[in-house]
């Protein structure tokens, strides 16, 4: 498991006060009893941990822990591409 997945699992487990070992990439938010408010709180934690911005409309499509991990990786790639393609954006 990579660093992004491990960190996302830690954040999600902490938010629900459950052991990280009980959370897998295949775990669904329903199985973990994560409601819409939990999703918002988790998204804030993930944004802070990875220095990314999760679009509000993306929260509705998240169903599993794996969805969160894939979303973080995608946003990190977009951010890196933007920073590389436009040096001014890296300083703002």
Secondary structure, DSSP 8 states (H G I E B T S, - for coil): --HHHHHHHHHHHHHHT--GGG--TT-BTTTTT--HHHHHHHHHHHHHHHT----GGGGGG--BHHHHHHHHHHHHHHHHHHHHH-HHHHH-
